[in-house]
Amino acid sequence: MFRLGDLISHLDMSREEGRHLQQGMNFRVRPGHSVVLMSRRPDAPYADAVEDDGTIVYEGHDAPKSKGIPNPKAVDQPDRSSKGRLLQNGLFEQAAIAFQEGEREAERVRVYEKVFDGVWTYNGLFALTRADRVPAGERIVFKFRLEPLAELSADLAASTHPERSLQLVHARPIPTAVKRAVWQRDNGRCVRCGRTDNLHFDHILPYSKGGASITVDNVQILCAEHNLAKGARIE
Ligand SMILES: [Zn+2]
């Protein structure tokens, strides 16, 4: 299981989820949760947004390009295929509606974010609480609201203190711009030993010690070993 802020490859993600993740939306990929992939890079295909409290507004996906649909960005995002089968947009929308009508719990959704080509982060576990169809220029797109669920942060999970290891915190993903700048500054390596595997984004001053700000100066890349060593030392 990944922890918030872990830096992973596409292969790591696919192994964790038990299937090759080719598309951005993956309803109920495993019993108990769905998976979405997001990107807020300048060239990202969809307009995913993150609000101040960490809530993600995730855009639905376009119709596949075909002879009848040469430009998917020019037509409404579909909920069903031409044969009437629910597509990913429709599956997520139905789950959100059922939750709003009190028929079920909110769908749990793991979110992975592409930071650079080949560089992904685990952004945490979210609850799908609503789905909207909204105008975007000349067409209609889906917007899915994903609210962060409490989960063990990397800072807390690295701690060996028994009480603290049971604490849960709300997901507070590091802003994309900070991730990108830190990755480039630290050359994609652990700042202590230069390793390039088992990395994650580490808050230099942990939340529990008042390190609330998530800025480039307060985030660094550490390998698992050095993160554990740090977790033990800050007791
Ligand atoms: Zn290291």
Residues whose N, C-alpha, C, O or C-beta is under 5 A from the ligand:
A	BS01	ZN	C190 R192 C193 G194 R195 C223 H226
